[in-house]
């Protein structure tokens, strides 16, 4: 990614707004200069109501007048919605220049992250043999081992498979100690994205499931949004077979980028994503760190309480 590149993503899409509406959130959109849509979500939390702008705004950050207009409008909306603060996380690289830009706009670093600030992005315009060559040696070995073991990978957008995926993800969460998404969230994603929400499942030749992955597609990018696995994944390379099949399918479908979604920040071996970081970075690609989530305070007194609650929560969850 280039320093000033502001790449599109599914978080700033009408489909993601539909997901949030289906689970009960109010969404708001505005279009600036007839070509820059900005999607926002009003979130109701016990600690305070806030306006969320995930993966955005997607605007021309070099246009000073446009930036001022956008930020004046989102402040106006936040006040109208009685929000305590605005939380945003643009798709801008985490550079001193971009952080300074956000600070000049009245933002302050948020105590919590917002959607995969650290990730791995694969360039799908490369040929398959190049992608294989750029993998870590062990990853490439596991991909090839999955072929020798005749592990097969299937995919579907059926409600039946989404229900199965949720069941296995709950079991995975119990083993690995994380909070799984609710079934209603998964079904909302299926409904809003339609055939662009696809679940892949890797199986043994005897049809025993090994690993699952939920892929969300939008524009020129696809994202590895959720995962689950059975006990078989500890000894069989099902997850490697799954990812290689996803990569090959996305290339055939013309996608330019594959976002593996969520790795641990550098130098944080105890981060909650530390366990999946080695796996995801093994596929090569570019490690990308976006600017961290930032807040714009609307109600300073109530925001102080929120700041305290979220700071404690972050430490407890090892985020």
Backbone bond lengths (Angstrom), bond angles and torsions (degrees), N, CA, C in turn:
res aa  C-N    CA-C-N  psi(-1)  N-CA   C-N-CA  omega(-1)  CA-C   N-CA-C  phi
1 X - - - 1.469 - - 1.522 110.89 -
2 X 1.321 115.38 143.71 1.457 119.94 174.08 1.524 108.92 -82.62
3 X 1.317 115.32 156.53 1.461 120.84 -174.25 1.519 113.25 -55.71
4 X 1.321 117.23 -42.20 1.470 120.07 -175.27 1.519 113.01 -99.92
5 X 1.325 117.12 9.69 1.467 120.50 -179.28 1.525 110.24 -71.99
6 X 1.310 116.81 135.46 1.471 122.89 -176.05 1.521 106.51 -122.84
7 X 1.334 116.84 80.40 1.458 120.31 -167.38 1.522 113.47 -77.05
8 X 1.326 114.09 145.22 1.457 120.27 177.83 1.518 111.36 -66.09
9 X 1.321 115.61 155.55 1.462 120.65 -178.42 1.519 108.95 -160.33
10 X 1.340 115.62 158.60 1.465 119.62 -174.84 1.519 113.52 -65.87
11 X 1.336 117.86 -20.04 1.466 120.20 179.36 1.532 111.59 -65.70
12 X 1.332 116.08 -26.42 1.457 120.85 175.46 1.530 108.68 -106.78
13 X 1.336 114.73 64.36 1.465 120.63 -179.98 1.518 109.70 -140.73
14 X 1.306 115.57 157.81 1.466 120.23 177.70 1.525 110.22 -65.44
15 X 1.345 116.47 -29.70 1.469 119.64 178.75 1.528 111.06 -64.79
16 X 1.330 116.83 -43.58 1.473 119.14 179.90 1.522 111.15 -67.26
17 X 1.326 116.27 -32.79 1.465 118.98 175.46 1.529 109.99 -66.01
18 X 1.336 116.39 -37.99 1.466 120.45 178.43 1.522 110.27 -63.77
19 X 1.344 116.95 -40.50 1.470 120.58 176.66 1.525 109.43 -56.03
20 X 1.315 116.25 -47.66 1.463 120.09 -177.36 1.522 112.27 -67.22
21 X 1.315 117.02 -35.13 1.468 119.74 176.53 1.522 110.76 -65.68
22 X 1.335 116.33 -40.41 1.463 120.76 -178.94 1.525 112.51 -63.90
23 X 1.337 117.27 -29.55 1.468 119.39 179.60 1.527 111.95 -95.64
24 X 1.338 116.95 5.67 1.454 119.46 169.86 1.509 118.17 108.48
25 X 1.338 118.14 6.36 1.463 120.31 179.36 1.530 110.83 -92.74
26 X 1.297 115.90 150.37 1.455 121.29 172.46 1.521 108.99 -85.04
27 X 1.318 117.86 136.26 1.457 121.23 177.89 1.526 109.64 -119.93
28 X 1.307 115.00 152.15 1.463 122.21 -178.35 1.519 108.24 -137.25
29 X 1.312 117.36 139.51 1.463 119.93 176.25 1.523 109.94 -134.13
30 X 1.302 114.66 148.67 1.457 122.37 175.54 1.521 108.03 -138.17
31 X 1.325 116.79 145.77 1.460 121.47 177.52 1.525 108.20 -115.42
32 X 1.330 116.00 127.92 1.453 121.79 -178.12 1.525 109.85 -110.74
33 X 1.305 115.78 137.56 1.470 123.50 -179.22 1.533 111.61 53.50
34 X 1.329 116.51 26.82 1.464 124.02 176.83 1.533 114.41 63.46
35 X 1.348 117.56 10.71 1.478 118.55 -178.63 1.515 114.15 -146.64
36 X 1.329 118.33 -0.22 1.458 120.51 -179.81 1.527 110.34 -121.01
37 X 1.340 117.67 88.34 1.466 119.08 176.60 1.531 110.40 -75.25
38 X 1.324 115.86 138.27 1.462 121.25 176.51 1.524 107.14 -122.28
39 X 1.333 115.74 121.61 1.459 121.81 -177.76 1.520 110.45 -103.69
40 X 1.340 115.96 133.81 1.466 122.27 -175.85 1.525 110.33 -132.29
41 X 1.331 115.40 151.83 1.459 121.87 -179.91 1.520 108.95 -127.18
42 X 1.315 116.76 130.58 1.465 120.94 175.13 1.522 107.84 -90.59
43 X 1.321 116.44 116.83 1.458 121.89 -177.95 1.527 110.10 -106.59
44 X 1.330 115.71 130.38 1.463 121.34 176.43 1.522 109.30 -101.54
45 X 1.309 117.20 112.66 1.461 122.36 177.42 1.526 108.57 -120.40
46 X 1.334 115.68 155.23 1.465 120.03 -179.32 1.524 111.28 -58.99
47 X 1.333 115.39 -33.19 1.461 119.78 -177.43 1.524 112.57 -82.03
48 X 1.335 117.02 -10.44 1.452 119.12 179.24 1.513 113.51 149.92
49 X 1.301 117.36 146.38 1.461 124.22 179.53 1.529 108.94 -78.75
50 X 1.339 116.57 139.44 1.460 117.87 179.87 1.523 110.88 -146.13
51 X 1.320 115.20 162.62 1.463 122.82 -179.57 1.521 108.06 -105.83
52 X 1.328 116.49 122.49 1.464 121.42 -176.43 1.525 110.41 -108.08
53 X 1.336 115.60 134.87 1.464 121.57 174.91 1.524 106.81 -124.81
54 X 1.337 117.79 85.66 1.465 121.01 -176.02 1.526 111.99 -77.60
55 X 1.329 116.13 136.43 1.463 119.80 177.14 1.512 113.95 62.98
56 X 1.323 117.70 22.03 1.458 119.92 -176.13 1.521 112.41 -159.90
57 X 1.326 115.77 -171.92 1.469 126.87 6.19 1.528 112.56 -74.17
58 X 1.337 115.15 148.95 1.466 121.94 176.18 1.520 108.17 -93.07
59 X 1.313 115.93 92.22 1.464 121.49 -175.71 1.529 109.08 -136.60
60 X 1.306 116.41 173.44 1.463 122.00 172.78 1.527 108.02 -82.02
61 X 1.321 115.80 99.27 1.466 120.32 -175.08 1.528 112.64 -71.12
62 X 1.323 117.15 -9.79 1.471 120.50 177.44 1.539 111.86 -84.99
63 X 1.316 115.97 -12.35 1.473 121.17 179.86 1.521 108.23 -90.54
64 X 1.312 116.76 98.34 1.467 122.05 -173.96 1.526 111.83 -58.94
65 X 1.329 117.08 -44.95 1.465 120.26 -178.14 1.526 111.28 -63.55
66 X 1.336 116.45 -40.67 1.458 120.82 178.56 1.528 110.57 -63.28
67 X 1.307 116.97 -46.49 1.468 121.14 -179.28 1.534 110.36 -59.91
68 X 1.313 116.89 -44.79 1.464 120.59 179.06 1.531 111.14 -62.72
69 X 1.329 116.31 -40.32 1.464 120.87 179.33 1.528 111.22 -64.45
70 X 1.333 116.85 -44.08 1.459 121.35 -179.37 1.521 111.05 -63.25
71 X 1.320 117.20 -46.27 1.460 119.96 -176.70 1.525 112.21 -71.85
72 X 1.314 117.52 -30.25 1.468 119.57 174.40 1.525 109.90 -66.29
73 X 1.323 116.32 -39.47 1.471 120.65 -178.38 1.525 111.37 -70.35
74 X 1.342 118.35 -42.13 1.465 118.32 -178.61 1.531 110.79 -68.83
75 X 1.331 117.36 -30.77 1.472 119.47 174.22 1.525 110.16 -65.42
76 X 1.324 115.75 -41.95 1.464 121.60 179.22 1.524 110.59 -61.39
77 X 1.318 116.40 -43.65 1.470 121.14 179.61 1.517 110.44 -65.02
78 X 1.324 117.37 -43.28 1.468 121.41 -179.21 1.525 111.04 -60.84
79 X 1.302 116.61 -41.78 1.473 119.73 178.43 1.523 110.87 -66.85
80 X 1.327 115.82 -41.44 1.468 119.84 179.98 1.523 111.05 -63.06
81 X 1.340 116.82 -33.48 1.468 121.85 -179.32 1.529 112.52 -89.13
82 X 1.328 116.86 6.75 1.474 122.48 179.70 1.526 112.40 57.82
83 X 1.321 115.62 42.83 1.460 120.95 179.99 1.525 111.07 -85.94
84 X 1.316 115.21 147.20 1.463 121.10 176.93 1.525 110.06 -77.52
85 X 1.329 116.11 -35.44 1.460 120.13 -179.47 1.524 109.95 -158.03
86 X 1.326 115.21 169.52 1.465 123.88 173.71 1.527 106.49 -111.59
87 X 1.327 116.86 133.85 1.469 120.35 175.77 1.520 109.31 -119.06
88 X 1.315 116.51 125.19 1.457 121.11 -178.53 1.526 110.50 -136.91
89 X 1.325 115.18 154.94 1.463 121.03 175.70 1.517 108.35 -149.21
90 X 1.355 115.50 90.34 1.463 119.09 -178.72 1.525 111.91 -66.39
91 X 1.348 115.39 160.28 1.466 121.35 175.64 1.528 109.08 -84.87
92 X 1.307 115.86 57.75 1.459 122.49 177.91 1.511 108.81 -115.01
93 X 1.331 117.09 143.96 1.450 119.98 179.68 1.525 111.45 -62.79
94 X 1.316 114.52 148.88 1.465 120.63 -179.52 1.533 109.04 -79.53
95 X 1.325 114.60 83.34 1.463 121.06 178.30 1.518 109.37 -120.11
96 X 1.332 115.83 160.37 1.460 120.43 178.41 1.529 110.58 -59.07
97 X 1.326 115.87 -36.94 1.462 120.63 -179.91 1.530 111.76 -63.26
98 X 1.326 116.52 -45.50 1.464 119.56 -178.68 1.528 112.56 -72.40
99 X 1.326 116.94 -35.11 1.463 119.73 176.13 1.520 110.08 -64.38
100 X 1.323 116.45 -42.05 1.463 120.67 178.94 1.523 110.44 -62.55
101 X 1.322 117.20 -38.35 1.465 121.19 177.66 1.527 110.68 -59.78
102 X 1.330 116.94 -46.23 1.462 120.36 -179.36 1.531 111.48 -65.91
103 X 1.317 116.49 -38.29 1.470 119.52 179.07 1.528 110.72 -65.19
104 X 1.314 116.78 -38.46 1.473 120.14 178.45 1.529 111.29 -64.34
105 X 1.326 115.97 -26.39 1.464 120.52 179.81 1.524 112.40 -85.86
106 X 1.322 117.01 5.15 1.460 120.95 176.91 1.508 114.85 90.19
107 X 1.342 117.00 17.03 1.457 120.85 178.98 1.528 110.66 -89.13
108 X 1.300 115.70 158.07 1.461 122.59 172.12 1.527 107.95 -135.97
109 X 1.317 116.28 149.98 1.463 119.49 -177.29 1.518 110.32 -61.07
110 X 1.339 115.30 134.68 1.461 121.52 -178.91 1.526 110.37 -78.54
111 X 1.325 117.68 151.13 1.464 120.18 175.40 1.531 112.85 -74.17
112 X 1.332 117.74 -14.77 1.466 122.07 -178.42 1.526 110.11 -123.35
113 X 1.343 115.40 155.50 1.461 119.88 176.60 1.531 109.05 -81.03
114 X 1.325 115.36 169.69 1.460 120.37 178.16 1.522 108.52 -143.32
115 X 1.338 116.05 97.65 1.461 122.31 173.06 1.532 115.46 60.42
116 X 1.289 116.48 89.56 1.476 123.79 165.61 1.526 114.23 45.37
117 X 1.318 115.85 66.08 1.465 119.91 177.35 1.529 111.30 -69.47
118 X 1.327 116.29 -30.34 1.469 122.19 177.46 1.530 107.56 -113.04
119 X 1.316 116.35 127.18 1.461 118.45 -175.45 1.524 111.00 -152.85
120 X 1.328 115.27 177.41 1.466 123.12 175.05 1.518 107.21 -122.86
121 X 1.327 116.71 129.64 1.462 120.95 -179.68 1.522 109.71 -121.55
122 X 1.339 115.68 123.71 1.463 121.52 178.94 1.524 110.37 -94.02
123 X 1.318 114.96 138.52 1.460 122.39 176.49 1.522 108.13 -87.09
124 X 1.314 116.68 105.14 1.466 121.21 -175.14 1.521 113.47 -82.11
125 X 1.335 117.30 0.66 1.462 118.94 175.63 1.527 110.63 -78.21
126 X 1.332 117.76 -11.97 1.458 121.69 178.48 1.522 110.21 -76.60
127 X 1.326 115.63 152.15 1.454 120.93 178.74 1.528 110.57 -69.37
128 X 1.345 116.78 157.02 1.462 120.91 -177.68 1.521 112.60 -57.93
129 X 1.334 117.11 -40.80 1.465 118.95 -178.24 1.521 111.25 -67.34
130 X 1.321 116.89 -30.95 1.463 120.79 177.10 1.533 109.84 -70.31
131 X 1.325 116.46 -43.24 1.459 120.76 178.29 1.528 110.88 -60.92
132 X 1.311 116.62 -41.63 1.467 120.58 177.03 1.523 111.13 -63.33
133 X 1.333 116.16 -43.50 1.464 121.17 -178.32 1.526 111.97 -64.82
134 X 1.335 117.38 -29.82 1.461 121.07 -177.58 1.525 113.04 -85.69
135 X 1.327 117.27 -4.80 1.461 120.28 176.03 1.530 110.28 -71.93
136 X 1.321 115.81 157.37 1.457 120.19 170.85 1.535 107.77 -62.10
137 X 1.307 116.49 146.87 1.473 120.70 -175.92 1.529 112.23 -53.85
138 X 1.337 116.87 -44.77 1.459 120.01 -178.81 1.524 111.65 -65.85
139 X 1.327 116.73 -36.90 1.463 120.72 178.29 1.520 110.76 -63.97
140 X 1.321 115.43 -46.27 1.464 119.84 178.33 1.530 110.97 -60.46
141 X 1.321 116.25 -38.98 1.464 120.92 177.46 1.527 110.79 -61.57
142 X 1.338 117.27 -43.96 1.467 121.42 -178.47 1.525 111.25 -67.77
143 X 1.316 117.46 -36.25 1.465 120.71 176.66 1.530 109.48 -62.06
144 X 1.308 116.24 -45.93 1.468 119.97 -179.50 1.525 111.38 -69.70
145 X 1.333 117.06 -35.00 1.465 120.08 177.58 1.523 110.43 -64.23
146 X 1.335 116.77 -36.60 1.470 119.81 179.05 1.525 110.85 -63.32
147 X 1.329 116.73 -32.50 1.463 120.30 177.61 1.528 110.36 -69.23
148 X 1.328 116.39 -43.16 1.465 120.27 179.91 1.522 111.51 -63.91
149 X 1.339 116.29 -33.87 1.457 120.78 179.34 1.528 112.17 -81.41
150 X 1.333 115.69 -2.15 1.470 122.97 178.48 1.530 111.94 59.74
151 X 1.320 114.97 37.52 1.463 119.22 173.36 1.524 108.13 -70.13
152 X 1.303 116.48 129.75 1.460 120.81 -177.92 1.521 110.13 -107.06
153 X 1.323 115.57 153.17 1.465 121.26 -178.51 1.516 108.92 -126.76
154 X 1.326 115.82 126.49 1.456 122.42 178.36 1.527 109.50 -117.43
155 X 1.306 116.70 162.02 1.465 120.00 179.07 1.517 110.88 -146.47
156 X 1.335 115.53 151.14 1.461 120.67 -178.58 1.521 109.71 -165.62
157 X 1.318 115.37 158.00 1.467 121.77 173.19 1.527 110.98 -111.27
158 X 1.314 116.95 18.24 1.463 120.66 -175.73 1.527 111.84 -70.98
159 X 1.321 115.53 149.75 1.464 120.06 177.84 1.527 110.57 -64.26
160 X 1.317 116.06 -33.46 1.468 120.18 178.60 1.534 110.91 -59.45
161 X 1.326 116.59 -44.40 1.461 119.61 -179.31 1.530 111.23 -71.14
162 X 1.320 117.45 -34.28 1.467 119.99 175.96 1.527 110.48 -62.80
163 X 1.318 117.29 -40.69 1.467 121.01 177.85 1.534 110.99 -65.73
164 X 1.324 115.76 -41.26 1.466 120.27 177.19 1.529 110.48 -63.18
165 X 1.319 115.65 -43.94 1.466 121.17 178.64 1.527 111.25 -57.95
166 X 1.336 115.92 -44.30 1.464 119.01 -179.80 1.518 111.32 -62.53
167 X 1.313 117.29 -42.51 1.461 121.36 179.40 1.527 111.01 -58.82
168 X 1.341 116.00 -46.59 1.463 120.12 -179.34 1.526 110.75 -69.33
169 X 1.338 116.69 -34.17 1.462 118.45 179.66 1.530 111.65 -67.16
170 X 1.320 117.07 -35.84 1.474 120.07 175.56 1.529 109.80 -62.51
171 X 1.328 116.57 -41.82 1.470 120.63 177.84 1.532 110.48 -64.59
172 X 1.336 116.42 -40.06 1.461 120.97 178.35 1.521 110.54 -63.78
173 X 1.322 115.99 -42.35 1.463 120.85 -179.41 1.520 111.68 -63.11
174 X 1.321 116.37 -37.97 1.465 120.14 178.23 1.530 111.26 -64.65
175 X 1.340 116.26 -37.51 1.465 120.21 178.93 1.526 111.82 -72.81
176 X 1.328 116.40 -40.14 1.465 120.76 -171.28 1.527 113.57 -103.20
177 X 1.320 116.51 1.17 1.471 122.27 172.53 1.540 113.33 62.38
178 X 1.333 115.73 56.98 1.457 119.87 170.47 1.522 108.10 -136.23
179 X 1.313 115.84 166.85 1.466 120.92 -178.06 1.533 108.97 -93.40
180 X 1.334 118.21 116.06 1.468 120.53 -178.54 1.528 110.90 -77.56
181 X 1.324 117.68 159.45 1.460 119.51 174.39 1.520 110.23 -67.49
182 X 1.306 116.77 155.43 1.454 120.32 176.53 1.530 109.34 -76.01
183 X 1.325 114.94 153.92 1.460 118.91 -179.91 1.529 111.26 -59.61
184 X 1.316 116.32 -36.44 1.472 118.82 -178.29 1.530 111.05 -63.11
185 X 1.341 117.44 -31.81 1.459 120.73 178.03 1.529 110.45 -68.63
186 X 1.332 116.18 -44.82 1.461 120.16 179.07 1.530 111.47 -62.51
187 X 1.323 116.17 -43.24 1.465 119.29 -179.69 1.525 111.52 -69.39
188 X 1.333 116.68 -30.07 1.463 120.23 175.17 1.526 110.04 -66.78
189 X 1.336 116.95 -39.73 1.462 120.69 177.24 1.528 110.69 -64.06
190 X 1.309 115.90 -40.49 1.464 119.73 178.20 1.528 110.70 -62.87
191 X 1.317 116.17 -44.38 1.460 119.97 -177.59 1.519 111.74 -67.85
192 X 1.325 116.96 -41.97 1.460 120.50 -175.54 1.527 112.17 -74.40
193 X 1.328 117.31 -40.22 1.462 120.66 -176.71 1.523 113.13 -90.99
194 X 1.335 117.40 -15.78 1.457 119.92 179.00 1.520 111.62 60.37
195 X 1.333 116.22 -131.12 1.467 120.82 -178.95 1.524 113.30 -71.19
196 X 1.325 117.62 -6.01 1.463 121.52 176.32 1.525 112.12 -89.45
197 X 1.323 117.36 5.59 1.467 123.19 168.43 1.518 105.98 -114.42
198 X 1.320 115.83 108.21 1.465 120.78 -172.20 1.522 110.14 -124.86
199 X 1.320 116.21 133.71 1.458 120.90 174.22 1.525 109.16 -102.84
200 X 1.317 114.61 126.01 1.460 121.58 174.24 1.525 108.17 -100.23
201 X 1.334 115.75 144.94 1.462 119.85 176.57 1.522 108.82 -138.48
202 X 1.344 114.80 128.29 1.463 121.17 176.56 1.518 108.65 -94.20
203 X 1.343 116.40 134.86 1.464 120.95 -175.90 1.527 110.91 -132.53
204 X 1.316 114.56 156.79 1.456 120.44 171.96 1.527 108.65 -72.92
205 X 1.331 117.83 167.04 1.476 119.58 175.94 1.526 112.22 -58.70
206 X 1.347 116.48 -20.56 1.471 121.11 178.86 1.533 112.54 -92.06
207 X 1.346 116.58 11.66 1.470 123.42 177.55 1.529 114.11 72.26
208 X 1.313 118.56 23.25 1.466 120.57 174.63 1.526 108.47 -86.27
209 X 1.343 118.53 124.19 1.463 120.27 -179.36 1.523 112.60 -67.47
210 X 1.318 115.54 140.85 1.466 121.90 -179.26 1.524 110.83 -115.80
211 X 1.319 117.01 -52.38 1.466 121.45 -175.55 1.525 110.43 -144.89
212 X 1.328 114.88 150.16 1.464 122.49 179.93 1.530 109.76 -128.08
213 X 1.324 115.84 151.81 1.459 120.61 173.91 1.510 110.82 -148.51
214 X 1.330 116.85 134.53 1.463 122.22 176.21 1.522 108.39 -99.29
215 X 1.319 116.39 120.05 1.457 122.80 -179.72 1.526 109.13 -108.89
216 X 1.323 116.54 127.36 1.461 121.89 174.79 1.521 108.51 -108.43
217 X 1.328 116.57 130.84 1.460 122.06 -176.52 1.528 110.03 -113.77
218 X 1.333 115.14 136.57 1.465 119.66 178.12 1.517 108.80 -157.14
219 X 1.320 116.62 125.74 1.459 119.68 178.87 1.519 111.12 63.15
220 X 1.342 116.34 -126.47 1.466 120.92 -178.56 1.525 111.72 -99.70
221 X 1.353 116.59 4.39 1.461 120.34 -176.73 1.519 111.65 -120.89
222 X 1.334 115.34 146.46 1.462 121.93 171.27 1.519 107.53 -124.07
223 X 1.346 116.21 148.67 1.460 120.99 -174.83 1.525 111.40 -127.53
224 X 1.311 115.72 135.78 1.466 124.04 175.33 1.528 106.37 -83.62
225 X 1.334 115.64 88.21 1.456 120.93 -163.92 1.522 114.34 -86.37
226 X 1.329 117.43 -39.22 1.465 121.78 -178.94 1.526 109.39 -140.51
227 X 1.345 115.39 156.93 1.462 119.89 179.98 1.515 110.75 -143.79
228 X 1.313 115.61 162.79 1.470 122.56 175.32 1.529 107.37 -160.32
229 X 1.323 116.31 160.95 1.456 119.32 179.72 1.521 110.35 -155.92
230 X 1.307 115.24 161.22 1.461 121.41 174.80 1.526 108.25 -101.28
231 X 1.312 116.16 178.18 1.459 120.51 179.24 1.531 111.69 -61.86
232 X 1.341 116.91 -26.37 1.464 120.67 -179.18 1.526 112.23 -62.45
233 X 1.320 117.51 -23.79 1.458 120.57 -177.05 1.526 112.17 -67.17
234 X 1.334 116.89 -15.83 1.459 119.42 179.14 1.520 112.14 -72.17
235 X 1.328 117.19 -25.28 1.469 119.44 -177.14 1.531 113.61 -120.87
236 X 1.322 116.89 -10.65 1.466 120.04 178.59 1.531 110.15 -118.60
237 X 1.332 117.65 143.47 1.470 121.10 -176.67 1.527 113.60 -81.26
238 X 1.336 115.89 48.58 1.462 119.28 -178.51 1.510 113.32 -64.00
239 X 1.339 117.21 -40.66 1.464 120.40 -178.58 1.526 111.22 -65.03
240 X 1.323 116.98 -32.82 1.469 120.60 178.63 1.526 110.34 -70.80
241 X 1.326 116.22 -42.28 1.465 119.89 176.93 1.522 110.35 -61.01
242 X 1.319 115.52 -41.58 1.460 120.85 -178.71 1.525 110.88 -61.23
243 X 1.338 116.27 -49.76 1.466 119.38 -177.16 1.527 111.89 -64.08
244 X 1.319 116.84 -39.16 1.462 118.79 -179.61 1.523 110.74 -66.14
245 X 1.332 117.35 -37.51 1.462 120.17 177.50 1.526 110.75 -67.17
246 X 1.335 116.77 -41.04 1.466 120.35 177.18 1.524 110.43 -59.33
247 X 1.326 116.63 -47.65 1.464 121.31 -179.40 1.524 110.62 -58.90
248 X 1.326 117.00 -45.77 1.473 120.40 -179.15 1.533 111.27 -65.20
249 X 1.323 117.04 -41.01 1.465 120.34 179.52 1.531 111.43 -65.23
250 X 1.328 115.64 -44.48 1.473 119.45 -178.45 1.523 110.92 -62.97
251 X 1.328 117.29 -38.56 1.460 120.27 177.09 1.533 110.31 -60.65
252 X 1.322 115.92 -45.76 1.470 120.14 -179.32 1.532 111.26 -63.08
253 X 1.329 116.24 -32.53 1.462 120.60 -178.59 1.528 112.52 -82.77
254 X 1.326 117.38 -4.49 1.460 120.66 174.80 1.512 116.17 91.16
255 X 1.327 118.48 11.91 1.462 120.05 177.42 1.525 110.07 -72.92
256 X 1.326 116.04 146.15 1.461 121.18 -176.04 1.528 112.87 -97.27
257 X 1.335 116.47 -26.57 1.465 120.24 -176.51 1.522 110.45 -135.28
258 X 1.335 114.48 147.60 1.459 120.95 172.98 1.521 107.33 -127.24
259 X 1.329 115.36 113.67 1.460 121.95 -178.03 1.525 108.39 -95.73
260 X 1.346 116.33 116.40 1.463 120.55 -177.14 1.526 113.12 -80.82
261 X 1.323 117.42 -5.81 1.473 122.90 161.51 1.527 116.13 62.53
262 X 1.310 116.00 88.96 1.449 119.72 166.51 1.514 116.70 94.23
263 X 1.350 116.19 98.87 1.453 121.41 172.27 1.526 107.79 -129.63
264 X 1.317 115.93 168.62 1.463 120.28 180.00 1.531 110.03 -73.26
265 X 1.322 117.51 146.65 1.467 120.16 174.72 1.526 110.05 -63.04
266 X 1.313 118.24 153.27 1.467 120.91 179.10 1.534 111.28 -57.11
267 X 1.320 115.65 137.68 1.458 120.18 175.64 1.508 115.76 76.13
268 X 1.350 117.22 18.40 1.470 120.46 179.17 1.535 109.85 -124.48
269 X 1.346 116.97 76.49 1.469 120.77 -176.53 1.520 114.76 -66.73
270 X 1.337 117.88 -15.17 1.464 120.36 -179.77 1.530 112.88 -102.48
271 X 1.321 116.06 7.07 1.461 120.72 177.63 1.520 109.87 -62.81
272 X 1.328 117.36 150.98 1.470 121.06 -177.72 1.532 112.59 -60.92
273 X 1.345 118.26 -24.07 1.457 121.46 179.42 1.529 113.33 -94.73
274 X 1.325 117.00 4.13 1.466 119.60 -176.33 1.520 111.61 -58.41
275 X 1.324 116.97 -37.27 1.458 120.74 -177.38 1.517 114.29 -64.16
276 X 1.339 117.45 -33.12 1.473 119.91 -177.89 1.524 112.30 -94.74
277 X 1.328 116.79 -9.07 1.468 119.91 -175.24 1.518 111.81 -65.00
278 X 1.331 117.25 -45.72 1.463 120.43 179.13 1.523 110.67 -59.94
279 X 1.328 116.20 -42.14 1.465 120.62 178.86 1.527 111.14 -61.33
280 X 1.315 117.41 -50.84 1.469 120.78 -174.69 1.523 112.60 -68.86
281 X 1.335 117.10 -42.42 1.463 119.31 -178.89 1.523 111.62 -69.66
282 X 1.332 117.56 -17.90 1.455 120.59 178.83 1.514 113.72 -65.05
283 X 1.331 117.50 -18.54 1.463 120.45 -178.90 1.528 112.53 -84.94
284 X 1.319 116.48 7.24 1.454 119.51 179.46 1.519 110.31 83.55
285 X 1.311 116.78 -142.17 1.457 119.48 -179.93 1.515 112.26 77.97
286 X 1.304 114.74 -172.04 1.460 122.52 -177.56 1.518 109.83 -110.39
287 X 1.333 116.24 125.71 1.459 119.86 172.77 1.521 108.00 -74.95
288 X 1.325 115.55 122.85 1.474 120.82 -175.23 1.522 109.55 -121.60
289 X 1.323 115.53 133.23 1.464 120.82 174.12 1.517 108.37 -119.43
290 X 1.322 115.68 114.92 1.451 120.68 176.72 1.527 109.96 -83.97
291 X 1.324 116.31 162.88 1.461 119.10 175.18 1.530 107.99 -55.04
292 X 1.319 118.24 143.00 1.460 119.61 178.31 1.519 111.28 -68.64
293 X 1.297 115.80 164.92 1.465 120.35 177.46 1.530 109.63 -59.74
294 X 1.306 114.84 140.73 1.463 121.37 177.75 1.528 109.97 -126.58
295 X 1.313 115.77 151.94 1.456 122.28 178.72 1.517 110.89 -115.59
296 X 1.314 114.74 147.48 1.466 121.98 168.21 1.520 105.88 -114.68
297 X 1.305 116.82 117.15 1.464 121.52 -174.63 1.524 110.38 -79.68
298 X 1.318 115.33 128.87 1.463 121.71 176.51 1.526 110.41 -104.38
299 X 1.325 116.10 -46.02 1.468 122.46 178.64 1.531 107.46 -116.85
300 X 1.319 117.52 97.71 1.469 121.73 -171.82 1.521 113.19 -63.68
301 X 1.317 118.68 -36.54 1.460 120.70 -177.85 1.526 110.75 -67.43
302 X 1.312 117.42 -48.49 1.467 121.15 -179.88 1.523 111.37 -70.37
303 X 1.323 117.02 -28.41 1.457 120.51 179.64 1.536 110.99 -66.63
304 X 1.318 117.71 -33.61 1.467 120.89 179.25 1.526 110.80 -59.65
305 X 1.328 117.34 -39.21 1.458 121.16 177.63 1.517 110.24 -66.02
306 X 1.330 116.62 -44.24 1.456 121.28 179.18 1.524 110.62 -61.18
307 X 1.303 116.42 -41.70 1.465 121.75 -179.97 1.523 111.04 -59.22
308 X 1.321 116.43 -43.07 1.466 121.35 179.61 1.531 110.79 -64.36
309 X 1.320 117.02 -47.69 1.469 122.08 -178.23 1.522 110.95 -61.25
310 X 1.331 117.43 -46.48 1.462 120.62 -175.92 1.523 112.36 -72.39
311 X 1.317 117.69 -31.72 1.467 120.81 177.09 1.527 110.34 -64.33
312 X 1.324 116.42 -42.36 1.472 121.40 177.64 1.522 110.18 -65.71
313 X 1.324 116.91 -43.68 1.467 121.81 -179.39 1.521 111.47 -62.47
314 X 1.320 116.91 -40.07 1.466 121.27 179.98 1.525 110.80 -61.22
315 X 1.315 117.05 -42.47 1.466 120.72 -179.45 1.526 111.03 -66.42
316 X 1.334 115.94 -42.31 1.462 120.48 -178.98 1.515 112.32 -64.53
317 X 1.314 116.98 -37.93 1.470 121.80 -176.51 1.530 113.23 -88.86
318 X 1.339 115.96 -2.50 1.472 121.47 -179.60 1.527 111.15 56.76
319 X 1.330 114.59 48.08 1.468 119.95 -179.18 1.525 110.85 -90.92
